[in-house]
Amino acid sequence: MAKRSGERGAAGAANQKRVRRYQHMRDGFKNPQKAFEISPGMKGFFATCTRGREKKSAAETIDLLESYAAQLYPGLEDEIAAEDGDEAAAPAAASGDIEAEIAREVAEMKATSKPRLFRYLQTTIECLIYIKCHRRIDPERLVQFIFADLAKTRQRKTRFTGRLIPAKVTTTSKLDAIVSGAKTVAAELLADDAEPSTFALVVNIRYCDDLKRDDVIPAVAAPLDAKHKVDLKNAKYTLVIEVFKSMATIGLVQGYNTLRRLNLQTLFDEPAVPAAAPAPDAATPGSND
């Protein structure tokens, strides 16, 4: 009798364990924080934020981006909406085709809604967020525009967001992919007619044990070294590479140190940056802010 009771107890415990495991799996699928939504080919913005405030940081960052995008790209939303409207009219010729009719109705619904220029994507890493932007937006140009205005007006517009880095290219964390992406981002500096200048690299690696900064820096710097000079204190151009898990973002920034390493919080800790842009503070490439 005791043996049967023991067997039933063991079977019950095993069943409860299976139920807990199944529930844990279901919760994982339901929890959006578990979904890594970033993939190669995207472009947007990589940002750091206060721990536990990822969603709030994403919301205020999108508000910031939308506000300045409206100034830098006036009428862009209307242009995109018009393009979507043209696409909606295309399937109308095949009126007898059910699939074409459905496609037309879906396109019309999209055309009547406001285009989304920016979208928050999960990184599944605390304190890190990624904002995807529309293909018509240039992340580097928009970031330079934002920080130039903030440095001038001295108006703090975010509470939880720290560094805001342009992700002109998003690729895998493989070394050859990063080197290729860096060449794409720095294409103007690598052109035959490019004027000699100064550059620096900032490389941050998080949750990626297969990649080392000592491997990334010389591989990315090699093509630039042929024409430009490394300047860790006063570089005109800074190539910022952020590696997290299996992905990497790459962006080129002018006056990176002058703009407080693109940190929305520390940007206001120093006196206002004069229009003439004085020599930036010293910084070692690859250092975390």
TORBA-206004 format. One record per residue: x, y, z of N, C-alpha, C, O, CB in turn; residue in one letter. Coordinates in steps of 0.2 Angstrom, whole numbers, padded with zeros to 4 digits, always signed. Glycine has a CB too. Layout:
<atoms>
XYZXYZXYZXYZXYZA/...
</atoms>
This chain:
<atoms>
+0004-0006+0000+0000+0000+0000+0004+0006+0000+0003+0011-0004-0005+0000+0006M/+0009+0006+0004+0014+0012+0005+0018+0013-0002+0019+0018-0004+0019+0011+0010A/+0019+0007-0005+0023+0007-0012+0018+0011-0017+0021+0015-0021+0025+0000-0014K/+0012+0009-0017+0007+0012-0022+0006+0020-0020+0006+0024-0025+0000+0009-0021R/+0006+0021-0014+0005+0028-0012+0012+0032-0014+0011+0038-0017+0004+0029-0004S/+0017+0029-0014+0024+0032-0016+0024+0033-0023+0026+0038-0026+0030+0028-0013G/+0021+0028-0027+0021+0029-0034+0016+0034-0036+0018+0038-0041+0019+0022-0037E/+0010+0035-0033+0006+0040-0035+0009+0047-0033+0008+0051-0037-0001+0039-0031R/+0012+0047-0028+0015+0054-0026+0020+0056-0031+0021+0062-0033+0018+0053-0019G/+0025+0051-0033+0030+0052-0038+0027+0055-0045+0029+0059-0048+0034+0046-0039A/+0021+0051-0046+0018+0052-0053+0015+0059-0053+0015+0063-0057+0013+0047-0054A/+0012+0061-0047+0009+0068-0046+0014+0073-0046+0013+0078-0049+0005+0068-0039G/+0020+0072-0043+0025+0077-0043+0028+0078-0050+0029+0084-0052+0031+0075-0038A/+0028+0073-0054+0031+0073-0061+0026+0077-0065+0028+0081-0069+0032+0066-0064A/+0019+0075-0064+0014+0079-0068+0014+0086-0066+0014+0090-0071+0007+0076-0066N/+0015+0088-0060+0015+0095-0058+0021+0099-0061+0021+0104-0063+0015+0096-0051Q/+0027+0095-0062+0033+0098-0065+0032+0099-0072+0034+0104-0075+0039+0093-0064K/+0028+0094-0076+0027+0095-0083+0022+0101-0084+0023+0105-0088+0024+0089-0086R/+0017+0102-0079+0013+0108-0080+0016+0114-0079+0015+0119-0082+0007+0107-0075V/+0021+0114-0074+0024+0121-0073+0029+0122-0079+0029+0128-0081+0029+0120-0066R/+0032+0117-0081+0037+0118-0087+0033+0121-0093+0035+0125-0097+0040+0112-0089R/+0027+0118-0094+0022+0120-0100+0020+0127-0099+0020+0131-0104+0017+0115-0100Y/+0018+0129-0093+0016+0135-0091+0021+0140-0092+0020+0146-0095+0013+0136-0084Q/+0027+0139-0090+0033+0143-0091+0034+0144-0098+0036+0150-0100+0039+0140-0088H/+0034+0139-0103+0035+0140-0110+0029+0145-0113+0031+0149-0117+0035+0133-0113M/+0023+0144-0110+0018+0148-0113+0019+0155-0111+0018+0160-0115+0011+0146-0110R/+0021+0156-0104+0022+0163-0102+0028+0166-0106+0027+0172-0108+0024+0163-0095D/+0033+0162-0108+0038+0165-0112+0036+0167-0119+0038+0173-0121+0043+0160-0113G/+0031+0164-0122+0028+0166-0128+0024+0172-0128+0024+0176-0132+0025+0160-0132F/+0020+0173-0122+0016+0178-0121+0020+0185-0119+0017+0190-0120+0011+0177-0116K/+0025+0184-0116+0029+0190-0113+0033+0193-0119+0038+0190-0121+0034+0188-0108N/+0031+0199-0121+0035+0202-0127+0042+0203-0125+0046+0204-0130+0032+0208-0129P/+0044+0204-0119+0051+0205-0117+0055+0199-0119+0062+0200-0119+0052+0206-0109Q/+0053+0193-0120+0056+0187-0122+0058+0187-0130+0062+0183-0132+0053+0181-0120K/+0055+0192-0134+0055+0191-0141+0061+0196-0143+0061+0202-0142+0049+0193-0144A/+0066+0193-0146+0071+0197-0149+0069+0199-0156+0069+0195-0161+0078+0193-0149F/+0068+0205-0158+0065+0207-0164+0069+0210-0169+0067+0213-0174+0059+0212-0162E/+0076+0211-0168+0080+0214-0172+0083+0210-0177+0085+0204-0175+0085+0218-0168I/+0084+0212-0183+0087+0207-0188+0091+0212-0193+0091+0218-0193+0082+0204-0192S/+0096+0208-0196+0100+0212-0201+0096+0216-0206+0091+0213-0209+0105+0207-0204P/+0099+0221-0209+0096+0225-0214+0092+0231-0211+0090+0235-0215+0092+0221-0218G/+0090+0231-0205+0086+0236-0202+0091+0242-0201+0097+0242-0201+0083+0234-0195M/+0088+0248-0200+0091+0254-0198+0087+0258-0193+0081+0258-0193+0093+0259-0204K/+0090+0262-0189+0087+0265-0184+0091+0268-0179+0096+0272-0180+0082+0260-0180G/+0090+0267-0172+0094+0270-0167+0095+0265-0161+0090+0262-0159+0090+0276-0164F/+0101+0265-0159+0102+0261-0153+0103+0265-0147+0106+0271-0147+0109+0257-0154F/+0100+0264-0141+0100+0268-0136+0101+0265-0129+0098+0259-0128+0093+0272-0135A/+0104+0268-0124+0104+0265-0117+0099+0269-0113+0097+0274-0115+0111+0266-0114T/+0097+0266-0108+0092+0269-0104+0092+0267-0096+0096+0262-0095+0085+0267-0106C/+0088+0270-0092+0088+0268-0085+0085+0261-0084+0080+0259-0088+0084+0273-0081T/+0088+0257-0080+0085+0250-0079+0078+0250-0077+0076+0253-0072+0090+0246-0074R/+0074+0245-0080+0067+0245-0078+0063+0250-0082+0057+0250-0081+0066+0245-0071G/+0066+0255-0085+0062+0260-0089+0063+0259-0096+0062+0264-0100+0064+0267-0086R/+0063+0253-0099+0065+0252-0106+0059+0255-0110+0060+0259-0115+0066+0245-0107E/+0053+0253-0108+0047+0255-0112+0046+0263-0112+0044+0266-0117+0040+0252-0109K/+0047+0266-0106+0046+0273-0105+0051+0277-0109+0050+0282-0112+0046+0275-0098K/+0057+0274-0109+0063+0277-0113+0061+0276-0120+0062+0281-0124+0069+0273-0111S/+0059+0271-0122+0057+0270-0130+0051+0275-0131+0052+0278-0137+0054+0263-0131A/+0046+0276-0127+0041+0281-0129+0044+0288-0129+0042+0291-0134+0036+0280-0123A/+0048+0290-0124+0050+0297-0125+0055+0298-0130+0056+0303-0133+0053+0299-0118E/+0059+0293-0132+0064+0293-0138+0060+0294-0144+0062+0298-0148+0068+0287-0138T/+0055+0290-0145+0051+0290-0151+0048+0297-0152+0047+0300-0157+0045+0285-0151I/+0045+0300-0146+0042+0307-0146+0048+0312-0148+0046+0316-0152+0040+0309-0139D/+0054+0311-0146+0059+0315-0147+0061+0315-0155+0062+0320-0158+0066+0314-0143L/+0061+0309-0157+0063+0308-0164+0058+0310-0169+0059+0313-0174+0064+0300-0166L/+0051+0309-0167+0046+0312-0171+0046+0319-0172+0045+0322-0177+0039+0309-0169E/+0047+0322-0166+0047+0330-0166+0052+0333-0170+0051+0337-0174+0048+0332-0159S/+0059+0330-0170+0064+0333-0174+0063+0330-0182+0066+0334-0186+0071+0331-0171Y/+0061+0324-0183+0060+0322-0189+0055+0326-0193+0056+0328-0199+0057+0315-0189A/+0050+0329-0190+0045+0333-0193+0048+0340-0195+0046+0343-0200+0039+0335-0188A/+0054+0342-0192+0057+0348-0194+0062+0346-0199+0063+0350-0204+0061+0351-0188Q/+0065+0341-0199+0071+0339-0204+0068+0336-0210+0070+0337-0216+0075+0334-0201L/+0062+0333-0209+0059+0330-0215+0051+0332-0216+0047+0328-0215+0059+0322-0215Y/+0050+0339-0217+0043+0341-0217+0039+0338-0223+0042+0338-0228+0043+0349-0218P/+0033+0336-0221+0029+0333-0226+0030+0326-0228+0027+0323-0232+0029+0337-0232G/+0035+0323-0224+0037+0316-0226+0031+0311-0225+0030+0306-0229+0043+0314-0222L/+0028+0312-0219+0022+0307-0218+0017+0308-0223+0014+0303-0225+0019+0309-0211E/+0015+0314-0226+0011+0314-0231+0013+0311-0237+0009+0308-0241+0009+0322-0232D/+0019+0312-0239+0022+0308-0245+0022+0301-0244+0020+0297-0249+0030+0310-0246E/+0023+0298-0238+0023+0291-0237+0015+0288-0238+0014+0283-0241+0026+0289-0231I/+0011+0292-0235+0004+0291-0235+0001+0291-0243-0003+0287-0245+0000+0296-0231A/+0004+0296-0247+0002+0296-0254+0005+0290-0258+0001+0287-0262+0005+0303-0257A/+0011+0288-0256+0014+0282-0259+0009+0276-0258+0008+0272-0262+0021+0281-0257E/+0008+0275-0251+0003+0269-0249-0003+0270-0253-0006+0264-0254+0002+0269-0242D/-0006+0276-0254-0012+0276-0257-0012+0274-0265-0016+0271-0267-0015+0283-0257G/-0006+0276-0268-0005+0273-0275-0005+0266-0275-0007+0263-0280+0001+0277-0277D/-0001+0263-0270-0001+0256-0270-0008+0252-0269-0009+0247-0271+0004+0253-0264E/-0012+0256-0265-0018+0253-0264-0023+0253-0270-0027+0248-0271-0022+0257-0258A/-0022+0257-0275-0025+0258-0281-0023+0252-0286-0027+0251-0291-0025+0264-0284A/-0017+0250-0285-0014+0245-0290-0018+0239-0291-0019+0237-0297-0007+0244-0288A/-0020+0235-0286-0024+0229-0287-0031+0230-0290-0034+0225-0291-0024+0225-0281P/-0033+0236-0291-0040+0237-0292-0042+0234-0299-0048+0232-0300-0042+0244-0292A/-0037+0233-0304-0039+0231-0310-0041+0224-0310-0045+0222-0314-0032+0231-0315A/-0039+0220-0306-0041+0213-0305-0046+0212-0300-0046+0209-0295-0035+0208-0303A/-0052+0216-0302-0058+0216-0297-0061+0209-0296-0064+0208-0291-0063+0221-0300S/-0060+0204-0301-0063+0198-0300-0059+0193-0296-0061+0188-0294-0064+0195-0306G/-0053+0195-0294-0048+0191-0290-0049+0193-0283-0048+0198-0281-0041+0193-0292D/-0051+0188-0279-0052+0189-0272-0046+0191-0268-0046+0195-0264-0055+0182-0269I/-0040+0188-0270-0034+0189-0266-0032+0197-0267-0030+0200-0263-0029+0185-0268E/-0033+0199-0274-0032+0206-0275-0036+0210-0272-0034+0216-0270-0032+0207-0283A/-0043+0209-0271-0047+0213-0268-0046+0214-0260-0046+0219-0257-0054+0210-0268E/-0044+0208-0257-0042+0208-0250-0035+0213-0249-0035+0217-0245-0040+0201-0248I/-0031+0212-0254-0024+0216-0254-0026+0223-0254-0023+0227-0251-0020+0213-0259A/-0031+0225-0259-0033+0232-0260-0036+0235-0253-0034+0240-0252-0038+0232-0266R/-0040+0231-0250-0043+0233-0244-0038+0234-0238-0038+0239-0235-0049+0228-0242E/-0033+0229-0238-0028+0230-0233-0024+0236-0234-0022+0240-0230-0024+0224-0233V/-0022+0237-0241-0018+0243-0242-0022+0250-0241-0019+0255-0239-0016+0243-0250A/-0028+0250-0242-0032+0256-0241-0033+0257-0233-0032+0263-0231-0040+0255-0244E/-0033+0252-0229-0033+0253-0222-0026+0256-0220-0026+0260-0216-0034+0246-0218M/-0021+0254-0223-0014+0256-0221-0014+0264-0223-0011+0268-0220-0009+0252-0224K/-0017+0265-0229-0016+0272-0232-0020+0277-0228-0018+0283-0227-0019+0272-0239A/-0025+0275-0225-0029+0279-0221-0026+0280-0214-0028+0285-0210-0036+0277-0220T/-0022+0276-0211-0019+0277-0205-0012+0281-0205-0009+0281-0211-0017+0270-0202S/-0010+0284-0200-0004+0288-0200+0002+0284-0201+0003+0279-0197-0004+0292-0193K/+0006+0285-0205+0012+0281-0206+0017+0281-0200+0017+0286-0196+0017+0284-0212P/+0020+0275-0198+0024+0275-0192+0031+0276-0195+0034+0271-0198+0023+0268-0189R/+0034+0281-0193+0041+0282-0195+0046+0279-0190+0052+0277-0192+0043+0290-0195L/+0044+0277-0184+0048+0274-0179+0044+0269-0175+0038+0270-0174+0051+0280-0174F/+0048+0264-0174+0045+0258-0170+0050+0255-0165+0056+0254-0167+0042+0253-0175R/+0047+0254-0159+0052+0251-0154+0052+0243-0155+0047+0240-0155+0049+0253-0147Y/+0058+0241-0154+0059+0234-0155+0063+0231-0149+0067+0235-0146+0063+0232-0161L/+0061+0225-0147+0064+0222-0141+0071+0220-0142+0073+0217-0147+0060+0216-0138Q/+0076+0221-0137+0083+0219-0137+0083+0213-0132+0088+0209-0133+0088+0224-0136T/+0079+0212-0128+0079+0207-0122+0085+0208-0117+0087+0204-0114+0079+0200-0125T/+0088+0214-0118+0093+0216-0113+0091+0222-0109+0089+0227-0112+0100+0217-0117I/+0092+0222-0103+0091+0227-0098+0095+0233-0100+0101+0233-0102+0092+0226-0091E/+0092+0239-0100+0095+0246-0101+0097+0247-0109+0100+0252-0110+0101+0246-0097C/+0095+0243-0113+0096+0244-0120+0090+0243-0124+0086+0239-0123+0101+0238-0123L/+0089+0248-0129+0083+0248-0133+0085+0249-0140+0090+0252-0142+0078+0253-0131I/+0081+0248-0145+0082+0249-0152+0076+0252-0155+0070+0249-0154+0084+0242-0156Y/+0076+0257-0159+0071+0260-0162+0072+0260-0169+0077+0263-0172+0070+0268-0160I/+0068+0256-0173+0068+0255-0180+0065+0261-0183+0060+0264-0181+0065+0249-0182K/+0068+0264-0189+0065+0270-0192+0063+0268-0199+0065+0263-0202+0070+0275-0192C/+0059+0272-0202+0057+0271-0209+0063+0272-0214+0068+0275-0212+0052+0276-0211H/+0063+0268-0220+0069+0268-0224+0070+0275-0227+0076+0276-0229+0067+0264-0230R/+0066+0280-0227+0067+0287-0229+0071+0291-0224+0073+0297-0226+0060+0290-0231R/+0071+0289-0218+0075+0292-0213+0082+0291-0213+0084+0285-0213+0072+0291-0206I/+0087+0296-0212+0094+0294-0211+0095+0295-0204+0095+0301-0201+0098+0300-0216D/+0097+0290-0200+0098+0290-0193+0104+0295-0191+0103+0298-0186+0099+0283-0190P/+0109+0294-0195+0115+0299-0194+0113+0306-0194+0115+0310-0190+0121+0297-0198E/+0110+0308-0199+0108+0315-0200+0103+0317-0195+0104+0323-0192+0105+0316-0207R/+0098+0313-0193+0094+0315-0188+0097+0316-0181+0095+0320-0178+0088+0310-0188L/+0101+0311-0179+0105+0312-0173+0109+0318-0172+0109+0321-0167+0109+0305-0172V/+0113+0320-0178+0117+0326-0178+0112+0332-0177+0114+0337-0174+0121+0326-0184Q/+0106+0332-0180+0102+0337-0180+0099+0338-0173+0099+0344-0171+0096+0336-0185F/+0097+0333-0170+0095+0333-0163+0100+0336-0158+0098+0340-0154+0092+0326-0161I/+0106+0333-0158+0111+0335-0153+0113+0342-0154+0115+0346-0150+0117+0330-0153F/+0113+0344-0161+0115+0351-0162+0110+0356-0159+0112+0361-0156+0116+0352-0170A/+0104+0354-0160+0099+0359-0157+0099+0358-0149+0098+0364-0146+0092+0357-0160D/+0099+0352-0146+0099+0352-0139+0105+0355-0136+0105+0359-0131+0099+0345-0137L/+0111+0355-0139+0117+0358-0137+0116+0366-0137+0119+0370-0133+0123+0356-0141A/+0112+0368-0142+0111+0375-0143+0106+0378-0138+0107+0383-0135+0109+0377-0150K/+0100+0374-0138+0094+0377-0134+0095+0375-0126+0092+0378-0122+0088+0374-0136T/+0099+0370-0125+0100+0367-0118+0093+0365-0114+0092+0367-0108+0103+0373-0114R/+0089+0363-0118+0082+0360-0116+0082+0353-0115+0083+0349-0120+0077+0363-0120Q/+0082+0350-0109+0082+0343-0108+0075+0340-0110+0070+0343-0107+0083+0341-0100R/+0074+0335-0114+0068+0333-0117+0067+0326-0115+0062+0323-0117+0068+0334-0124K/+0071+0322-0112+0071+0315-0110+0073+0314-0102+0077+0318-0100+0075+0311-0114T/+0070+0309-0099+0071+0308-0092+0075+0301-0092+0079+0300-0087+0065+0307-0088R/+0073+0296-0096+0076+0289-0095+0081+0287-0100+0085+0282-0099+0070+0285-0095F/+0082+0291-0106+0086+0289-0111+0093+0292-0110+0094+0298-0108+0083+0291-0118T/+0098+0288-0111+0105+0290-0110+0108+0291-0117+0107+0296-0120+0109+0285-0107G/+0112+0287-0120+0115+0288-0126+0110+0286-0132+0107+0281-0131+0122+0283-0127R/+0111+0290-0137+0106+0289-0143+0111+0288-0149+0113+0294-0151+0101+0295-0144L/+0112+0282-0151+0117+0281-0157+0114+0279-0163+0109+0275-0163+0122+0275-0154I/+0116+0283-0169+0113+0281-0175+0115+0274-0177+0121+0272-0177+0115+0286-0180P/+0110+0270-0180+0111+0263-0182+0110+0263-0190+0105+0261-0192+0107+0258-0179A/+0115+0266-0193+0114+0267-0201+0114+0260-0204+0111+0259-0209+0120+0271-0204K/+0118+0255-0201+0118+0248-0203+0117+0244-0197+0121+0245-0192+0125+0247-0207V/+0113+0239-0198+0112+0234-0192+0114+0227-0196+0111+0225-0201+0105+0234-0190T/+0118+0224-0193+0121+0217-0196+0122+0212-0190+0121+0214-0184+0127+0218-0200T/+0124+0206-0192+0126+0201-0187+0132+0203-0183+0136+0207-0185+0126+0194-0190T/+0134+0200-0178+0139+0201-0174+0146+0197-0176+0151+0197-0173+0138+0199-0167S/+0145+0194-0182+0151+0191-0185+0156+0197-0187+0154+0202-0190+0149+0187-0191K/+0163+0195-0186+0168+0200-0188+0168+0203-0195+0168+0209-0197+0175+0198-0186L/+0167+0198-0200+0167+0200-0207+0161+0204-0209+0161+0209-0213+0167+0194-0211D/+0155+0203-0205+0149+0207-0207+0150+0214-0204+0148+0219-0207+0143+0203-0203A/+0153+0214-0198+0154+0221-0195+0159+0225-0199+0158+0231-0200+0157+0220-0188I/+0165+0222-0202+0169+0225-0206+0166+0228-0212+0167+0233-0215+0175+0221-0208V/+0162+0224-0215+0158+0225-0221+0153+0231-0220+0153+0236-0224+0154+0219-0224S/+0150+0231-0214+0145+0236-0213+0149+0243-0211+0146+0248-0213+0141+0234-0207G/+0154+0242-0208+0158+0248-0207+0161+0252-0213+0161+0258-0214+0164+0247-0202A/+0162+0248-0218+0164+0251-0225+0159+0254-0228+0159+0259-0231+0167+0245-0229K/+0153+0251-0227+0147+0254-0230+0145+0261-0227+0144+0266-0230+0141+0250-0230T/+0146+0261-0220+0144+0267-0216+0149+0273-0218+0148+0278-0218+0144+0266-0209V/+0156+0270-0218+0161+0275-0219+0163+0276-0227+0169+0278-0228+0167+0273-0215A/+0158+0275-0231+0160+0275-0238+0163+0281-0241+0167+0281-0245+0153+0273-0242A/+0160+0287-0238+0162+0293-0240+0170+0295-0238+0173+0298-0242+0158+0299-0238E/+0171+0292-0232+0178+0293-0230+0183+0288-0234+0189+0290-0234+0179+0291-0223L/+0180+0283-0237+0185+0278-0240+0185+0280-0248+0189+0276-0251+0182+0271-0239L/+0181+0285-0250+0181+0286-0257+0188+0289-0259+0192+0292-0255+0176+0291-0259A/+0189+0288-0266+0196+0290-0268+0197+0298-0268+0203+0300-0267+0197+0288-0275D/+0192+0301-0268+0192+0309-0268+0191+0312-0261+0190+0318-0260+0187+0312-0273D/+0191+0307-0256+0190+0310-0249+0196+0314-0246+0201+0311-0247+0188+0304-0244A/+0194+0319-0243+0200+0323-0240+0202+0320-0234+0198+0317-0230+0197+0330-0239E/+0209+0320-0233+0211+0317-0227+0209+0320-0221+0208+0326-0220+0219+0317-0227P/+0207+0316-0216+0204+0319-0210+0206+0315-0204+0211+0311-0204+0196+0319-0210S/+0203+0316-0198+0204+0312-0192+0198+0307-0190+0192+0309-0191+0206+0316-0186T/+0199+0302-0187+0194+0297-0185+0196+0294-0179+0201+0293-0177+0193+0292-0191F/+0191+0291-0176+0191+0287-0170+0186+0281-0170+0181+0282-0174+0191+0291-0163A/+0187+0276-0166+0182+0271-0166+0180+0270-0158+0183+0271-0154+0185+0264-0168L/+0173+0269-0158+0170+0267-0151+0167+0260-0152+0162+0259-0156+0165+0272-0149V/+0169+0255-0149+0167+0248-0149+0165+0246-0142+0169+0245-0138+0172+0244-0152V/+0158+0244-0142+0155+0241-0136+0152+0235-0137+0149+0234-0142+0150+0246-0132N/+0154+0230-0133+0152+0223-0134+0148+0220-0128+0151+0221-0123+0158+0218-0136I/+0142+0218-0129+0138+0216-0123+0135+0209-0125+0132+0208-0130+0132+0221-0121R/+0136+0204-0120+0133+0198-0121+0134+0194-0128+0130+0191-0131+0125+0198-0121Y/+0141+0195-0129+0143+0191-0135+0150+0189-0134+0155+0193-0135+0143+0196-0142C/+0151+0183-0132+0158+0180-0130+0162+0178-0136+0168+0177-0135+0157+0174-0126D/+0159+0178-0142+0163+0176-0148+0167+0181-0151+0171+0180-0156+0158+0173-0153D/+0166+0188-0149+0169+0193-0152+0173+0197-0147+0170+0199-0141+0164+0198-0155L/+0179+0200-0148+0183+0204-0144+0184+0210-0147+0185+0211-0153+0189+0200-0142K/+0185+0216-0143+0186+0222-0146+0193+0222-0149+0194+0226-0154+0186+0227-0140R/+0198+0219-0146+0205+0219-0149+0205+0216-0156+0209+0217-0160+0209+0215-0145D/+0199+0212-0158+0199+0209-0165+0195+0214-0169+0197+0215-0175+0195+0203-0165D/+0190+0218-0167+0186+0222-0171+0190+0228-0173+0189+0230-0178+0180+0224-0167V/+0193+0232-0168+0196+0238-0169+0201+0238-0175+0201+0242-0179+0199+0241-0163I/+0206+0234-0175+0211+0234-0180+0208+0232-0187+0210+0235-0192+0217+0229-0179P/+0203+0227-0187+0200+0225-0193+0196+0231-0196+0196+0232-0202+0195+0219-0192A/+0192+0235-0192+0188+0240-0195+0193+0246-0196+0191+0250-0201+0183+0242-0190V/+0198+0248-0192+0202+0253-0193+0207+0253-0199+0209+0258-0202+0206+0255-0187A/+0208+0247-0201+0213+0246-0207+0212+0250-0213+0216+0253-0216+0214+0238-0208A/+0206+0249-0216+0204+0253-0222+0205+0261-0221+0207+0264-0226+0197+0251-0225P/+0203+0263-0215+0203+0270-0214+0210+0273-0213+0211+0279-0214+0199+0272-0208L/+0214+0269-0210+0221+0271-0209+0225+0273-0215+0230+0276-0215+0225+0265-0205D/+0223+0270-0221+0226+0271-0227+0226+0278-0229+0230+0281-0232+0224+0267-0232A/+0221+0282-0227+0220+0289-0229+0219+0294-0223+0221+0300-0224+0214+0289-0233K/+0217+0292-0217+0215+0296-0212+0219+0295-0206+0222+0289-0205+0208+0296-0210H/+0220+0299-0201+0224+0299-0195+0219+0298-0189+0214+0301-0188+0228+0305-0194K/+0222+0293-0185+0218+0292-0179+0219+0297-0174+0225+0300-0173+0220+0285-0175V/+0214+0300-0171+0214+0305-0166+0209+0303-0160+0203+0304-0161+0213+0312-0169D/+0212+0301-0155+0207+0299-0149+0204+0305-0145+0200+0304-0141+0211+0294-0145L/+0207+0311-0146+0205+0316-0142+0200+0321-0146+0196+0324-0144+0210+0320-0139K/+0202+0322-0153+0199+0327-0156+0197+0325-0163+0198+0328-0168+0203+0333-0157N/+0194+0319-0164+0192+0316-0170+0186+0320-0173+0182+0321-0170+0191+0308-0170A/+0187+0321-0180+0181+0324-0183+0176+0319-0184+0170+0320-0184+0183+0327-0190K/+0178+0313-0186+0173+0307-0187+0174+0302-0182+0180+0299-0181+0173+0305-0194Y/+0169+0299-0179+0169+0293-0175+0164+0288-0177+0158+0289-0178+0167+0295-0167T/+0167+0282-0178+0163+0276-0180+0161+0273-0174+0165+0270-0170+0167+0272-0185L/+0154+0272-0172+0152+0269-0166+0149+0262-0168+0144+0262-0172+0147+0274-0163V/+0152+0257-0165+0149+0250-0166+0147+0248-0159+0151+0247-0155+0155+0246-0169I/+0141+0246-0159+0137+0243-0153+0136+0236-0155+0131+0234-0159+0131+0247-0151E/+0139+0231-0151+0137+0224-0152+0133+0221-0146+0135+0222-0140+0144+0220-0153V/+0128+0218-0147+0124+0215-0142+0121+0209-0144+0117+0208-0149+0118+0220-0140F/+0123+0203-0141+0120+0197-0143+0123+0195-0150+0129+0195-0151+0113+0196-0142K/+0118+0193-0154+0120+0191-0161+0120+0197-0166+0121+0196-0172+0115+0186-0163S/+0119+0203-0164+0118+0209-0168+0123+0214-0167+0126+0214-0161+0111+0211-0168M/+0124+0218-0172+0128+0224-0171+0125+0230-0175+0123+0229-0180+0136+0223-0174A/+0126+0236-0172+0124+0242-0176+0130+0247-0177+0135+0247-0173+0118+0246-0172T/+0130+0250-0182+0136+0254-0184+0133+0261-0187+0128+0262-0190+0140+0251-0190I/+0136+0266-0184+0135+0273-0186+0141+0278-0186+0145+0276-0182+0129+0276-0182G/+0141+0283-0190+0146+0287-0191+0144+0294-0188+0138+0297-0190+0149+0288-0198L/+0147+0297-0183+0145+0303-0180+0151+0308-0180+0157+0307-0180+0144+0302-0172V/+0149+0315-0182+0154+0320-0182+0154+0324-0175+0148+0325-0172+0152+0325-0187Q/+0159+0325-0172+0160+0329-0166+0157+0325-0160+0154+0327-0156+0156+0335-0166G/+0158+0318-0160+0156+0314-0155+0158+0316-0148+0153+0316-0144+0158+0307-0156Y/+0164+0318-0147+0166+0320-0140+0163+0326-0138+0161+0328-0132+0173+0320-0139N/+0163+0331-0143+0160+0338-0142+0153+0337-0139+0150+0341-0135+0160+0342-0148T/+0149+0332-0142+0142+0331-0140+0141+0326-0135+0136+0323-0134+0138+0329-0147L/+0146+0326-0130+0146+0322-0124+0144+0315-0126+0141+0311-0122+0141+0325-0120R/+0148+0312-0131+0147+0305-0133+0140+0303-0134+0137+0298-0133+0150+0301-0128R/+0136+0308-0137+0129+0307-0138+0125+0305-0132+0120+0301-0133+0128+0302-0144L/+0126+0307-0127+0123+0306-0121+0118+0311-0119+0120+0317-0117+0127+0304-0115N/+0111+0310-0119+0106+0315-0118+0106+0317-0111+0103+0323-0109+0099+0312-0120L/+0109+0314-0106+0109+0316-0099+0115+0320-0098+0114+0326-0095+0109+0310-0095Q/+0121+0318-0100+0127+0322-0098+0128+0328-0103+0133+0332-0102+0133+0317-0098T/+0124+0328-0108+0125+0334-0113+0124+0340-0110+0127+0345-0112+0120+0333-0119L/+0120+0340-0104+0119+0346-0101+0123+0347-0094+0122+0352-0091+0111+0347-0099F/+0128+0343-0093+0132+0344-0087+0137+0349-0088+0140+0351-0083+0135+0337-0085D/+0139+0350-0094+0144+0355-0096+0141+0361-0098+0136+0362-0100+0149+0352-0101E/+0146+0367-0098+0143+0373-0101+0141+0372-0108+0143+0367-0112+0149+0379-0101P/+0137+0377-0111+0134+0376-0118+0140+0376-0123+0145+0379-0122+0130+0382-0119A/+0139+0372-0128+0144+0371-0133+0144+0377-0138+0138+0378-0141+0143+0364-0137V/+0149+0381-0138+0149+0387-0143+0148+0384-0150+0149+0379-0152+0155+0391-0142P/+0145+0389-0154+0144+0387-0161+0150+0385-0165+0150+0381-0170+0141+0393-0165A/+0156+0388-0163+0162+0386-0166+0165+0379-0165+0170+0377-0168+0168+0391-0164A/+0162+0376-0160+0163+0369-0158+0171+0368-0156+0175+0367-0160+0162+0364-0164A/+0172+0369-0150+0179+0369-0147+0182+0362-0147+0178+0357-0149+0180+0372-0140P/+0188+0361-0145+0191+0354-0145+0187+0350-0140+0186+0352-0135+0198+0355-0143A/+0185+0344-0142+0181+0340-0138+0185+0337-0132+0191+0337-0132+0178+0334-0142P/+0182+0334-0127+0185+0331-0122+0189+0324-0124+0187+0321-0129+0180+0329-0116D/+0194+0322-0120+0197+0316-0122+0193+0310-0121+0189+0310-0116+0204+0316-0119A/+0193+0305-0125+0190+0299-0124+0193+0293-0128+0196+0294-0133+0182+0299-0127A/+0193+0288-0125+0196+0282-0128+0191+0278-0131+0186+0276-0128+0200+0277-0122T/+0192+0276-0138+0188+0272-0141+0186+0266-0138+0190+0262-0135+0190+0271-0148P/+0180+0264-0138+0177+0258-0135+0175+0258-0127+0173+0253-0124+0183+0253-0135G/+0176+0264-0124+0174+0265-0118+0167+0265-0117+0163+0268-0121+0178+0271-0115S/+0164+0263-0111+0157+0263-0110+0155+0269-0107+0159+0272-0103+0155+0257-0106N/+0149+0272-0108+0147+0279-0105+0143+0277-0099+0141+0281-0096+0144+0283-0110D/
</atoms>
